[in-house]
Amino acid sequence: MRVGSRPEPQDSDDVQATELNVYGSPRIPGLSIGYFSRPIYFLNVSSVSELQVYNSDVYFPALNGAGLITIEVDEDRGNEDPTSTFSSAFSNLSEVYSINATGFDFNRFSGFDLEIYENLTMNDVSMGNKGIFGDGGRPADGLIIPSIRGTLTILEASDVPVSFTNLTTIGDDLVFANSSGCSLSFRALTEVSAIRMQNNTDTTLPGNMDRLELANSIHLNGYIDT
């Protein structure tokens, strides 16, 4: 299923309704949504194998499981209207295989444990879309990630307290790169396959990892204080 189109942003005058409600099959193999200026509500979708969202306000109140979720908020698109959030809400999502997000506020995810079976990738994280990191280093309300079975990747974070206070295990790698002015806290982390932190400025590495017991390899490039 495809809603909208990514290459050409939609003119807001083309849609007169204030919101769009979509009903259909509760299980969808694939869904792509692009450049809608009005909120879209998928009211009874409970699972989706692959979901792609580009610069659109979408809401999935019944979604509890997903395969790959890709969310992208373009910087230039978001700045057209300072009041526009272009955010996505997943109020009941509890399990997902992988998330790949750019410029997205993770506060829009569920208010309870989110199990990630493969990878979590976060790009372009700043104070405007810091999501799970909250204010002043405190975790944001609601979202808890106890484990990531694949790789956690954080790229191009800027002036954000990166805090995963409930994350205990990462099955593969922890990657933090190309970022500046961040503080890091993985205070519950006990096990990770490898840690790779490089090309970061004004950031103390590796951050709070007081409970770390096992890492097969650690590569740190920058200001190090252990």
N, CA and C atoms as a LAMMPS dump frame, in Angstrom:
ITEM: TIMESTEP
0
ITEM: NUMBER OF ATOMS
678
ITEM: BOX BOUNDS ff ff ff
-5.0000000000000000e+02 5.0000000000000000e+02
-5.0000000000000000e+02 5.0000000000000000e+02
-5.0000000000000000e+02 5.0000000000000000e+02
ITEM: ATOMS id mol type element x y z
1 1 1 N 0.849 -1.184 0
2 1 2 C 0 0 0
3 1 3 C 0.883 1.232 0
4 2 1 N 0.524 2.203 -0.836
5 2 2 C 1.31 3.431 -0.922
6 2 3 C 0.394 4.628 -0.759
7 3 1 N 0.751 5.519 0.137
8 3 2 C -0.022 6.725 0.381
9 3 3 C 0.889 7.915 0.145
10 4 1 N 0.537 8.756 -0.834
11 4 2 C 1.402 9.889 -1.148
12 4 3 C 2.569 9.444 -2.004
13 5 1 N 3.507 10.357 -2.24
14 5 2 C 4.688 10.039 -3.03
15 5 3 C 5.855 10.834 -2.502
16 6 1 N 7.004 10.186 -2.382
17 6 2 C 8.146 10.852 -1.771
18 6 3 C 8.8 11.914 -2.647
19 7 1 N 8.963 11.698 -3.979
20 7 2 C 9.763 12.656 -4.736
21 7 3 C 9.241 14.096 -4.715
22 8 1 N 7.896 14.284 -4.794
23 8 2 C 7.364 15.632 -4.871
24 8 3 C 6.496 15.917 -3.655
25 9 1 N 6.858 16.889 -2.814
26 9 2 C 6.02 17.248 -1.675
27 9 3 C 4.63 17.658 -2.131
28 10 1 N 3.621 17.283 -1.343
29 10 2 C 2.253 17.572 -1.699
30 10 3 C 1.871 18.978 -1.288
31 11 1 N 1.203 19.708 -2.169
32 11 2 C 0.705 21.035 -1.85
33 11 3 C -0.434 20.911 -0.853
34 12 1 N -0.355 21.686 0.223
35 12 2 C -1.378 21.586 1.259
36 12 3 C -2.761 21.95 0.731
37 13 1 N -2.84 22.727 -0.351
38 13 2 C -4.133 23.1 -0.904
39 13 3 C -4.817 21.944 -1.606
40 14 1 N -4.066 20.869 -1.891
41 14 2 C -4.641 19.74 -2.604
42 14 3 C -5.572 18.933 -1.713
43 15 1 N -5.41 19.022 -0.393
44 15 2 C -6.215 18.238 0.528
45 15 3 C -7.011 19.188 1.403
46 16 1 N -8.344 19.059 1.396
47 16 2 C -9.188 19.975 2.133
48 16 3 C -9.531 19.465 3.528
49 17 1 N -9.511 18.148 3.735
50 17 2 C -9.868 17.593 5.036
51 17 3 C -8.78 17.897 6.056
52 18 1 N -9.195 18.059 7.319
53 18 2 C -8.219 18.337 8.366
54 18 3 C -7.465 17.09 8.773
55 19 1 N -8.041 15.907 8.533
56 19 2 C -7.365 14.655 8.83
57 19 3 C -7.924 13.566 7.927
58 20 1 N -7.207 12.455 7.849
59 20 2 C -7.615 11.331 7.015
60 20 3 C -7.634 10.077 7.867
61 21 1 N -8.786 9.409 7.939
62 21 2 C -8.927 8.158 8.67
63 21 3 C -8.944 7.002 7.69
64 22 1 N -8.1 5.999 7.926
65 22 2 C -7.973 4.868 7.019
66 22 3 C -8.371 3.597 7.75
67 23 1 N -9.319 2.854 7.159
68 23 2 C -9.728 1.558 7.677
69 23 3 C -9.363 0.504 6.641
70 24 1 N -9.08 -0.706 7.087
71 24 2 C -8.741 -1.768 6.153
72 24 3 C -8.286 -3 6.883
73 25 1 N -7.475 -3.792 6.207
74 25 2 C -6.972 -5.017 6.806
75 25 3 C -6.102 -4.702 8.013
76 26 1 N -6.255 -5.454 9.117
77 26 2 C -5.406 -5.203 10.288
78 26 3 C -3.951 -5.604 10.074
79 27 1 N -3.695 -6.444 9.065
80 27 2 C -2.335 -6.889 8.786
81 27 3 C -1.938 -6.446 7.385
82 28 1 N -0.871 -5.66 7.288
83 28 2 C -0.435 -5.103 6.012
84 28 3 C 1.013 -5.512 5.763
85 29 1 N 1.323 -6.088 4.591
86 29 2 C 2.711 -6.481 4.324
87 29 3 C 3.647 -5.299 4.121
88 30 1 N 3.158 -4.229 3.498
89 30 2 C 4.013 -3.073 3.251
90 30 3 C 3.203 -1.801 3.137
91 31 1 N 3.738 -0.691 3.666
92 31 2 C 3.021 0.582 3.649
93 31 3 C 4.028 1.715 3.524
94 32 1 N 3.825 2.585 2.527
95 32 2 C 4.702 3.73 2.308
96 32 3 C 3.868 5.004 2.291
97 33 1 N 4.255 5.981 3.123
98 33 2 C 3.492 7.218 3.274
99 33 3 C 4.442 8.38 3.063
100 34 1 N 4.092 9.304 2.166
101 34 2 C 5.02 10.38 1.884
102 34 3 C 4.387 11.739 1.729
103 35 1 N 4.901 12.726 2.466
104 35 2 C 4.621 14.142 2.268
105 35 3 C 3.132 14.485 2.329
106 36 1 N 2.459 14.021 3.363
107 36 2 C 1.09 14.451 3.622
108 36 3 C 1.107 15.574 4.647
109 37 1 N 0.386 16.636 4.384
110 37 2 C 0.36 17.771 5.305
111 37 3 C -0.761 17.659 6.323
112 38 1 N -1.63 16.658 6.184
113 38 2 C -2.704 16.438 7.142
114 38 3 C -2.441 15.144 7.902
115 39 1 N -2.865 15.054 9.161
116 39 2 C -2.681 13.81 9.923
117 39 3 C -3.428 12.644 9.286
118 40 1 N -2.795 11.465 9.328
119 40 2 C -3.404 10.246 8.806
120 40 3 C -3.504 9.243 9.942
121 41 1 N -4.694 8.705 10.164
122 41 2 C -4.937 7.74 11.234
123 41 3 C -5.242 6.373 10.624
124 42 1 N -4.386 5.392 10.917
125 42 2 C -4.631 4.01 10.51
126 42 3 C -5.226 3.299 11.724
127 43 1 N -6.542 3.306 11.804
128 43 2 C -7.225 3.026 13.057
129 43 3 C -7.199 1.569 13.474
130 44 1 N -7.138 0.624 12.525
131 44 2 C -7.217 -0.783 12.931
132 44 3 C -6.045 -1.626 12.454
133 45 1 N -4.962 -1.006 12.03
134 45 2 C -3.78 -1.761 11.603
135 45 3 C -3.028 -2.24 12.843
136 46 1 N -2.92 -3.562 12.996
137 46 2 C -2.262 -4.127 14.178
138 46 3 C -0.845 -4.606 13.897
139 47 1 N -0.534 -4.886 12.639
140 47 2 C 0.826 -5.315 12.304
141 47 3 C 1.153 -4.916 10.872
142 48 1 N 2.431 -4.616 10.636
143 48 2 C 2.9 -4.266 9.305
144 48 3 C 4.319 -4.798 9.156
145 49 1 N 4.588 -5.418 8.011
146 49 2 C 5.917 -6.002 7.795
147 49 3 C 6.963 -4.933 7.52
148 50 1 N 6.612 -3.95 6.693
149 50 2 C 7.548 -2.863 6.39
150 50 3 C 6.784 -1.554 6.288
151 51 1 N 7.221 -0.562 7.047
152 51 2 C 6.556 0.739 7.08
153 51 3 C 7.57 1.826 6.766
154 52 1 N 7.236 2.687 5.799
155 52 2 C 8.076 3.822 5.44
156 52 3 C 7.26 5.101 5.579
157 53 1 N 7.79 6.056 6.333
158 53 2 C 7.09 7.323 6.561
159 53 3 C 8.044 8.464 6.241
160 54 1 N 7.625 9.357 5.338
161 54 2 C 8.438 10.508 4.972
162 54 3 C 7.647 11.793 5.245
163 55 1 N 8.107 12.582 6.206
164 55 2 C 7.532 13.91 6.453
165 55 3 C 6.011 13.9 6.536
166 56 1 N 5.465 13.032 7.342
167 56 2 C 4.015 12.939 7.474
168 56 3 C 3.635 12.67 8.919
169 57 1 N 2.5 13.225 9.335
170 57 2 C 1.927 12.923 10.64
171 57 3 C 1.056 11.688 10.5
172 58 1 N 1.509 10.565 11.023
173 58 2 C 0.728 9.335 10.954
174 58 3 C 0.543 8.779 12.354
175 59 1 N -0.578 8.129 12.562
176 59 2 C -0.928 7.586 13.874
177 59 3 C -1.425 6.157 13.715
178 60 1 N -0.867 5.262 14.525
179 60 2 C -1.216 3.846 14.492
180 60 3 C -1.633 3.405 15.901
181 61 1 N -2.836 3.739 16.345
182 61 2 C -3.234 3.426 17.72
183 61 3 C -3.358 1.943 18.017
184 62 1 N -3.534 1.094 16.98
185 62 2 C -3.713 -0.341 17.206
186 62 3 C -2.468 -1.153 16.877
187 63 1 N -1.428 -0.53 16.359
188 63 2 C -0.24 -1.266 15.928
189 63 3 C 0.547 -1.77 17.133
190 64 1 N 0.748 -3.094 17.193
191 64 2 C 1.54 -3.654 18.299
192 64 3 C 2.792 -4.373 17.841
193 65 1 N 2.917 -4.663 16.539
194 65 2 C 4.107 -5.336 16.046
195 65 3 C 4.452 -4.888 14.641
196 66 1 N 5.764 -4.792 14.349
197 66 2 C 6.199 -4.349 13.031
198 66 3 C 7.529 -4.994 12.684
199 67 1 N 7.798 -5.074 11.378
200 67 2 C 9.085 -5.568 10.912
201 67 3 C 10.086 -4.425 10.861
202 68 1 N 10.285 -3.845 9.689
203 68 2 C 11.191 -2.712 9.516
204 68 3 C 10.394 -1.413 9.47
205 69 1 N 10.761 -0.46 10.318
206 69 2 C 10.162 0.874 10.298
207 69 3 C 11.231 1.875 9.877
208 70 1 N 10.952 2.613 8.807
209 70 2 C 11.844 3.669 8.34
210 70 3 C 11.1 4.994 8.413
211 71 1 N 11.657 5.95 9.14
212 71 2 C 11.032 7.265 9.296
213 71 3 C 12.065 8.327 8.951
214 72 1 N 11.67 9.255 8.1
215 72 2 C 12.597 10.307 7.687
216 72 3 C 11.905 11.658 7.72
217 73 1 N 12.505 12.604 8.425
218 73 2 C 12.021 13.977 8.457
219 73 3 C 13.124 14.855 7.894
220 74 1 N 12.925 15.388 6.707
221 74 2 C 13.935 16.23 6.078
222 74 3 C 14.031 17.556 6.807
223 75 1 N 15.259 18.028 7.003
224 75 2 C 15.466 19.283 7.724
225 75 3 C 14.806 20.454 7.011
226 76 1 N 14.957 20.538 5.688
227 76 2 C 14.395 21.673 4.97
228 76 3 C 12.88 21.627 4.968
229 77 1 N 12.321 20.419 4.905
230 77 2 C 10.868 20.292 4.915
231 77 3 C 10.305 20.695 6.275
232 78 1 N 10.945 20.236 7.351
233 78 2 C 10.46 20.542 8.684
234 78 3 C 10.537 22.02 9.017
235 79 1 N 11.486 22.728 8.406
236 79 2 C 11.661 24.142 8.718
237 79 3 C 10.723 25.056 7.937
238 80 1 N 9.945 24.489 7.016
239 80 2 C 9.006 25.318 6.281
240 80 3 C 7.971 25.934 7.221
241 81 1 N 7.566 25.167 8.219
242 81 2 C 6.581 25.634 9.185
243 81 3 C 7.104 25.327 10.576
244 82 1 N 7.496 26.334 11.364
245 82 2 C 8.082 26.074 12.681
246 82 3 C 7.157 25.316 13.611
247 83 1 N 5.83 25.359 13.372
248 83 2 C 4.895 24.674 14.253
249 83 3 C 4.646 23.241 13.824
250 84 1 N 5.182 22.841 12.688
251 84 2 C 4.93 21.496 12.176
252 84 3 C 5.896 20.499 12.801
253 85 1 N 5.363 19.382 13.264
254 85 2 C 6.202 18.388 13.924
255 85 3 C 6.548 17.226 13.014
256 86 1 N 5.698 16.943 12.033
257 86 2 C 5.901 15.791 11.169
258 86 3 C 6.294 14.567 11.998
259 87 1 N 5.463 14.251 12.951
260 87 2 C 5.781 13.174 13.88
261 87 3 C 4.834 12.002 13.685
262 88 1 N 5.23 10.848 14.213
263 88 2 C 4.453 9.628 14.073
264 88 3 C 4.169 9.059 15.45
265 89 1 N 2.964 8.573 15.666
266 89 2 C 2.571 8.073 16.979
267 89 3 C 2.277 6.579 16.909
268 90 1 N 2.894 5.84 17.81
269 90 2 C 2.704 4.398 17.905
270 90 3 C 2.391 4.074 19.368
271 91 1 N 1.178 4.322 19.78
272 91 2 C 0.85 4.295 21.203
273 91 3 C 0.83 2.898 21.804
274 92 1 N 0.762 1.843 20.979
275 92 2 C 0.715 0.478 21.511
276 92 3 C 1.806 -0.425 20.957
277 93 1 N 2.769 0.129 20.261
278 93 2 C 3.821 -0.696 19.674
279 93 3 C 4.699 -1.296 20.763
280 94 1 N 4.844 -2.619 20.748
281 94 2 C 5.629 -3.291 21.787
282 94 3 C 6.791 -4.094 21.229
283 95 1 N 6.775 -4.425 19.93
284 95 2 C 7.881 -5.184 19.362
285 95 3 C 8.102 -4.795 17.91
286 96 1 N 9.373 -4.7 17.534
287 96 2 C 9.743 -4.326 16.186
288 96 3 C 11.085 -4.971 15.876
289 97 1 N 11.295 -5.34 14.612
290 97 2 C 12.571 -5.947 14.252
291 97 3 C 13.655 -4.889 14.097
292 98 1 N 13.407 -3.859 13.314
293 98 2 C 14.423 -2.819 13.134
294 98 3 C 13.76 -1.465 12.941
295 99 1 N 14.451 -0.412 13.419
296 99 2 C 14.002 0.964 13.227
297 99 3 C 15.158 1.761 12.642
298 100 1 N 14.865 2.482 11.571
299 100 2 C 15.85 3.37 10.957
300 100 3 C 15.214 4.751 10.868
301 101 1 N 15.672 5.682 11.693
302 101 2 C 14.994 6.972 11.797
303 101 3 C 15.963 8.12 11.603
304 102 1 N 15.52 9.128 10.857
305 102 2 C 16.295 10.342 10.628
306 102 3 C 15.467 11.549 11.043
307 103 1 N 15.994 12.345 11.984
308 103 2 C 15.31 13.557 12.406
309 103 3 C 13.969 13.314 13.054
310 104 1 N 13.835 12.226 13.799
311 104 2 C 12.536 11.81 14.331
312 104 3 C 12.523 11.855 15.849
313 105 1 N 11.393 12.265 16.42
314 105 2 C 11.234 12.333 17.867
315 105 3 C 10.707 10.998 18.383
316 106 1 N 11.543 10.258 19.095
317 106 2 C 11.156 8.932 19.567
318 106 3 C 10.147 8.975 20.71
319 107 1 N 9.822 10.145 21.21
320 107 2 C 8.753 10.235 22.196
321 107 3 C 7.414 9.811 21.614
322 108 1 N 7.335 9.744 20.302
323 108 2 C 6.078 9.377 19.666
324 108 3 C 5.843 7.873 19.686
325 109 1 N 6.8 7.109 20.196
326 109 2 C 6.589 5.673 20.324
327 109 3 C 5.825 5.358 21.6
328 110 1 N 5.73 4.069 21.91
329 110 2 C 4.83 3.589 22.951
330 110 3 C 5.228 4.026 24.35
331 111 1 N 4.291 3.867 25.27
332 111 2 C 4.513 4.241 26.652
333 111 3 C 4.92 3.077 27.522
334 112 1 N 5.451 2.021 26.925
335 112 2 C 5.909 0.873 27.708
336 112 3 C 7.091 0.239 26.994
337 113 1 N 7.516 -0.925 27.449
338 113 2 C 8.71 -1.565 26.894
339 113 3 C 8.589 -1.789 25.388
340 114 1 N 9.635 -1.409 24.672
341 114 2 C 9.705 -1.662 23.239
342 114 3 C 10.83 -2.652 22.996
343 115 1 N 10.483 -3.831 22.524
344 115 2 C 11.469 -4.871 22.256
345 115 3 C 11.965 -4.728 20.821
346 116 1 N 13.293 -4.58 20.654
347 116 2 C 13.888 -4.441 19.327
348 116 3 C 14.693 -5.695 19.028
349 117 1 N 14.241 -6.469 18.044
350 117 2 C 14.841 -7.766 17.764
351 117 3 C 16.102 -7.673 16.91
352 118 1 N 16.251 -6.6 16.156
353 118 2 C 17.451 -6.461 15.331
354 118 3 C 18.13 -5.12 15.623
355 119 1 N 17.948 -4.108 14.783
356 119 2 C 18.765 -2.896 14.877
357 119 3 C 17.941 -1.643 15.173
358 120 1 N 18.585 -0.704 15.863
359 120 2 C 18.035 0.639 16.049
360 120 3 C 19.065 1.623 15.525
361 121 1 N 18.683 2.396 14.506
362 121 2 C 19.567 3.387 13.903
363 121 3 C 18.926 4.758 14.015
364 122 1 N 19.67 5.705 14.587
365 122 2 C 19.167 7.057 14.765
366 122 3 C 20.121 8.031 14.092
367 123 1 N 19.605 8.829 13.161
368 123 2 C 20.403 9.823 12.454
369 123 3 C 19.874 11.222 12.737
370 124 1 N 20.785 12.202 12.747
371 124 2 C 20.393 13.605 12.85
372 124 3 C 19.562 13.85 14.107
373 125 1 N 20.163 13.573 15.255
374 125 2 C 19.478 13.752 16.537
375 125 3 C 19.897 15.094 17.13
376 126 1 N 18.927 15.967 17.382
377 126 2 C 19.216 17.267 17.98
378 126 3 C 18.184 17.566 19.053
379 127 1 N 18.282 18.744 19.667
380 127 2 C 17.36 19.077 20.748
381 127 3 C 15.916 19.097 20.279
382 128 1 N 15.698 19.35 19
383 128 2 C 14.331 19.397 18.506
384 128 3 C 13.691 18.036 18.35
385 129 1 N 14.507 16.981 18.215
386 129 2 C 13.931 15.652 18.006
387 129 3 C 14.611 14.615 18.881
388 130 1 N 15.042 15.025 20.063
389 130 2 C 15.872 14.166 20.903
390 130 3 C 15.153 12.906 21.367
391 131 1 N 13.815 12.963 21.436
392 131 2 C 13.045 11.756 21.697
393 131 3 C 13.353 11.08 23.003
394 132 1 N 13.874 9.866 22.947
395 132 2 C 14.044 9.049 24.146
396 132 3 C 15.034 9.641 25.122
397 133 1 N 15.789 10.647 24.735
398 133 2 C 16.835 11.16 25.599
399 133 3 C 16.319 12.142 26.643
400 134 1 N 15.163 12.745 26.446
401 134 2 C 14.572 13.608 27.452
402 134 3 C 15.367 14.882 27.699
403 135 1 N 15.002 15.597 28.751
404 135 2 C 15.654 16.857 29.096
405 135 3 C 16.673 16.65 30.203
406 136 1 N 17.798 17.316 30.091
407 136 2 C 18.787 17.293 31.155
408 136 3 C 19.337 15.921 31.473
409 137 1 N 19.352 15.033 30.485
410 137 2 C 19.898 13.702 30.707
411 137 3 C 18.907 12.707 31.268
412 138 1 N 17.705 13.154 31.6
413 138 2 C 16.694 12.231 32.101
414 138 3 C 16.022 11.552 30.923
415 139 1 N 15.669 10.268 31.051
416 139 2 C 14.98 9.607 29.947
417 139 3 C 13.603 10.208 29.748
418 140 1 N 13.16 10.241 28.517
419 140 2 C 11.831 10.761 28.241
420 140 3 C 10.774 9.842 28.842
421 141 1 N 9.624 10.399 29.118
422 141 2 C 8.547 9.609 29.701
423 141 3 C 8.111 8.517 28.739
424 142 1 N 7.896 7.333 29.262
425 142 2 C 7.251 6.297 28.476
426 142 3 C 8.163 5.254 27.889
427 143 1 N 8.947 5.598 26.884
428 143 2 C 9.651 4.582 26.116
429 143 3 C 10.792 3.946 26.898
430 144 1 N 10.756 2.622 26.986
431 144 2 C 11.798 1.853 27.649
432 144 3 C 12.301 0.802 26.668
433 145 1 N 13.606 0.748 26.464
434 145 2 C 14.213 -0.262 25.596
435 145 3 C 15.137 -1.106 26.456
436 146 1 N 14.713 -2.311 26.855
437 146 2 C 15.549 -3.13 27.729
438 146 3 C 16.701 -3.821 27.009
439 147 1 N 16.519 -4.124 25.708
440 147 2 C 17.581 -4.813 24.975
441 147 3 C 17.44 -4.565 23.488
442 148 1 N 18.577 -4.593 22.803
443 148 2 C 18.628 -4.523 21.346
444 148 3 C 19.458 -5.713 20.894
445 149 1 N 18.863 -6.609 20.149
446 149 2 C 19.554 -7.848 19.795
447 149 3 C 20.572 -7.653 18.678
448 150 1 N 20.421 -6.595 17.901
449 150 2 C 21.359 -6.31 16.831
450 150 3 C 22.297 -5.184 17.203
451 151 1 N 22.341 -4.137 16.36
452 151 2 C 23.264 -3.014 16.533
453 151 3 C 22.516 -1.733 16.881
454 152 1 N 23.061 -0.979 17.821
455 152 2 C 22.566 0.362 18.126
456 152 3 C 23.514 1.363 17.483
457 153 1 N 22.996 2.173 16.557
458 153 2 C 23.803 3.155 15.846
459 153 3 C 23.22 4.544 16.053
460 154 1 N 24.058 5.472 16.507
461 154 2 C 23.651 6.864 16.683
462 154 3 C 24.633 7.727 15.905
463 155 1 N 24.125 8.47 14.92
464 155 2 C 24.97 9.274 14.044
465 155 3 C 24.495 10.72 14.032
466 156 1 N 25.446 11.639 13.96
467 156 2 C 25.161 13.062 13.786
468 156 3 C 24.228 13.591 14.872
469 157 1 N 24.528 13.242 16.106
470 157 2 C 23.811 13.832 17.237
471 157 3 C 24.476 15.151 17.607
472 158 1 N 23.68 16.121 17.995
473 158 2 C 24.223 17.448 18.278
474 158 3 C 23.64 18.018 19.565
475 159 1 N 24.527 18.239 20.564
476 159 2 C 24.142 18.896 21.818
477 159 3 C 22.96 18.208 22.492
478 160 1 N 23.049 16.892 22.6
479 160 2 C 21.968 16.093 23.179
480 160 3 C 22.527 15.191 24.271
481 161 1 N 21.859 15.091 25.422
482 161 2 C 22.242 14.081 26.407
483 161 3 C 21.75 12.711 25.961
484 162 1 N 22.64 11.864 25.478
485 162 2 C 22.272 10.539 24.974
486 162 3 C 22.224 9.58 26.157
487 163 1 N 21.027 9.208 26.56
488 163 2 C 20.867 8.432 27.782
489 163 3 C 19.934 7.253 27.552
490 164 1 N 20.493 6.046 27.595
491 164 2 C 19.699 4.815 27.549
492 164 3 C 19.763 4.192 28.94
493 165 1 N 18.93 4.649 29.83
494 165 2 C 19.057 4.263 31.234
495 165 3 C 18.556 2.858 31.528
496 166 1 N 17.764 2.264 30.631
497 166 2 C 17.208 0.938 30.876
498 166 3 C 17.799 -0.145 29.979
499 167 1 N 18.69 0.223 29.092
500 167 2 C 19.252 -0.729 28.14
501 167 3 C 20.329 -1.576 28.813
502 168 1 N 20.112 -2.892 28.871
503 168 2 C 21.05 -3.778 29.569
504 168 3 C 21.955 -4.557 28.63
505 169 1 N 21.468 -4.923 27.438
506 169 2 C 22.285 -5.72 26.519
507 169 3 C 22.12 -5.243 25.083
508 170 1 N 23.227 -5.301 24.342
509 170 2 C 23.233 -5.062 22.899
510 170 3 C 23.887 -6.277 22.264
511 171 1 N 23.167 -6.969 21.405
512 171 2 C 23.664 -8.222 20.853
513 171 3 C 24.862 -8.062 19.945
514 172 1 N 24.895 -6.976 19.167
515 172 2 C 26.016 -6.734 18.263
516 172 3 C 26.788 -5.488 18.718
517 173 1 N 26.84 -4.465 17.899
518 173 2 C 27.709 -3.321 18.176
519 173 3 C 26.95 -2.115 18.724
520 174 1 N 27.678 -1.296 19.464
521 174 2 C 27.232 0.041 19.84
522 174 3 C 28.09 1.026 19.061
523 175 1 N 27.466 1.796 18.173
524 175 2 C 28.181 2.731 17.312
525 175 3 C 27.695 4.144 17.607
526 176 1 N 28.644 5.03 17.918
527 176 2 C 28.331 6.441 18.146
528 176 3 C 29.361 7.253 17.378
529 177 1 N 28.927 8.008 16.358
530 177 2 C 29.896 8.651 15.475
531 177 3 C 29.37 9.961 14.906
532 178 1 N 30.334 10.792 14.486
533 178 2 C 30.048 12.041 13.772
534 178 3 C 29.124 12.962 14.563
535 179 1 N 29.357 13.051 15.856
536 179 2 C 28.487 13.829 16.734
537 179 3 C 29.294 14.865 17.508
538 180 1 N 28.58 15.814 18.129
539 180 2 C 29.28 16.86 18.872
540 180 3 C 28.448 17.338 20.057
541 181 1 N 29.149 17.713 21.124
542 181 2 C 28.498 18.327 22.269
543 181 3 C 27.512 17.448 22.997
544 182 1 N 27.764 16.152 23.05
545 182 2 C 26.824 15.222 23.679
546 182 3 C 27.397 14.659 24.979
547 183 1 N 26.521 14.291 25.883
548 183 2 C 26.903 13.499 27.047
549 183 3 C 26.292 12.114 26.88
550 184 1 N 27.034 11.084 27.303
551 184 2 C 26.614 9.706 27.064
552 184 3 C 26.369 8.973 28.373
553 185 1 N 25.281 8.218 28.425
554 185 2 C 25.008 7.392 29.593
555 185 3 C 24.352 6.086 29.165
556 186 1 N 25.062 4.991 29.443
557 186 2 C 24.539 3.64 29.245
558 186 3 C 24.709 2.902 30.573
559 187 1 N 24.19 3.481 31.622
560 187 2 C 24.523 3.057 32.974
561 187 3 C 24.015 1.667 33.339
562 188 1 N 23.03 1.135 32.607
563 188 2 C 22.525 -0.21 32.886
564 188 3 C 23.154 -1.266 31.983
565 189 1 N 23.943 -0.844 31.001
566 189 2 C 24.496 -1.769 30.018
567 189 3 C 25.527 -2.697 30.651
568 190 1 N 25.321 -3.999 30.488
569 190 2 C 26.248 -4.987 31.036
570 190 3 C 26.988 -5.758 29.953
571 191 1 N 26.411 -5.851 28.752
572 191 2 C 27.024 -6.695 27.727
573 191 3 C 26.787 -6.121 26.34
574 192 1 N 27.857 -6.09 25.534
575 192 2 C 27.79 -5.631 24.156
576 192 3 C 28.901 -6.324 23.387
577 193 1 N 28.664 -6.627 22.125
578 193 2 C 29.687 -7.309 21.339
579 193 3 C 30.888 -6.397 21.096
580 194 1 N 30.637 -5.173 20.62
581 194 2 C 31.732 -4.239 20.341
582 194 3 C 31.249 -2.812 20.526
583 195 1 N 32.187 -1.937 20.917
584 195 2 C 31.895 -0.511 21.062
585 195 3 C 32.776 0.251 20.085
586 196 1 N 32.159 1.053 19.232
587 196 2 C 32.905 1.856 18.267
588 196 3 C 32.418 3.302 18.352
589 197 1 N 33.286 4.183 18.824
590 197 2 C 32.962 5.598 18.939
591 197 3 C 34.071 6.403 18.285
592 198 1 N 33.735 7.154 17.226
593 198 2 C 34.761 7.862 16.477
594 198 3 C 34.191 9.117 15.822
595 199 1 N 35.107 10.051 15.498
596 199 2 C 34.752 11.301 14.819
597 199 3 C 33.731 12.112 15.613
598 200 1 N 33.945 12.196 16.92
599 200 2 C 33.071 12.987 17.779
600 200 3 C 33.87 14.131 18.406
601 201 1 N 33.235 15.271 18.6
602 201 2 C 33.893 16.422 19.212
603 201 3 C 33.109 16.881 20.438
604 202 1 N 33.832 17.461 21.402
605 202 2 C 33.214 18.003 22.62
606 202 3 C 32.331 16.974 23.31
607 203 1 N 32.778 15.73 23.304
608 203 2 C 32.022 14.635 23.911
609 203 3 C 32.991 13.712 24.634
610 204 1 N 32.723 13.433 25.896
611 204 2 C 33.569 12.533 26.671
612 204 3 C 33.165 11.089 26.415
613 205 1 N 34.138 10.278 26.014
614 205 2 C 33.887 8.872 25.676
615 205 3 C 34.446 7.953 26.761
616 206 1 N 33.836 6.817 27.015
617 206 2 C 32.604 6.287 26.406
618 206 3 C 31.341 6.693 27.148
619 207 1 N 31.439 7.592 28.125
620 207 2 C 30.279 7.958 28.917
621 207 3 C 30.104 7.015 30.097
622 208 1 N 28.96 7.074 30.718
623 208 2 C 28.67 6.256 31.892
624 208 3 C 28.376 4.818 31.476
625 209 1 N 29.313 3.924 31.765
626 209 2 C 29.132 2.489 31.538
627 209 3 C 29.603 1.728 32.77
628 210 1 N 29.169 2.161 33.92
629 210 2 C 29.676 1.626 35.182
630 210 3 C 29.395 0.14 35.371
631 211 1 N 28.358 -0.374 34.723
632 211 2 C 27.982 -1.77 34.931
633 211 3 C 28.443 -2.691 33.804
634 212 1 N 29.191 -2.158 32.865
635 212 2 C 29.633 -2.975 31.74
636 212 3 C 30.544 -4.104 32.208
637 213 1 N 30.184 -5.344 31.835
638 213 2 C 30.944 -6.524 32.23
639 213 3 C 31.655 -7.185 31.061
640 214 1 N 31.086 -7.086 29.859
641 214 2 C 31.65 -7.808 28.726
642 214 3 C 31.521 -7.003 27.446
643 215 1 N 32.663 -6.827 26.755
644 215 2 C 32.709 -6.257 25.412
645 215 3 C 33.878 -6.909 24.696
646 216 1 N 33.625 -7.523 23.563
647 216 2 C 34.685 -8.234 22.852
648 216 3 C 35.739 -7.285 22.292
649 217 1 N 35.339 -6.091 21.916
650 217 2 C 36.305 -5.101 21.432
651 217 3 C 35.774 -3.701 21.693
652 218 1 N 36.709 -2.766 21.932
653 218 2 C 36.349 -1.376 22.185
654 218 3 C 37.277 -0.484 21.368
655 219 1 N 36.701 0.387 20.553
656 219 2 C 37.48 1.339 19.755
657 219 3 C 36.95 2.738 20.036
658 220 1 N 37.77 3.562 20.669
659 220 2 C 37.383 4.922 21.011
660 220 3 C 38.347 5.905 20.366
661 221 1 N 37.806 6.911 19.719
662 221 2 C 38.615 7.94 19.076
663 221 3 C 38.047 9.299 19.46
664 222 1 N 38.758 10.018 20.325
665 222 2 C 38.278 11.306 20.793
666 222 3 C 38.749 11.553 22.21
667 223 1 N 38.014 12.349 22.963
668 223 2 C 38.365 12.628 24.349
669 223 3 C 37.87 11.478 25.216
670 224 1 N 38.801 10.78 25.865
671 224 2 C 38.474 9.555 26.593
672 224 3 C 38.694 9.77 28.081
673 225 1 N 37.7 9.381 28.868
674 225 2 C 37.803 9.432 30.322
675 225 3 C 37.105 8.207 30.88
676 226 1 N 37.888 7.215 31.294
677 226 2 C 37.316 5.984 31.823
678 226 3 C 37.564 5.861 33.314
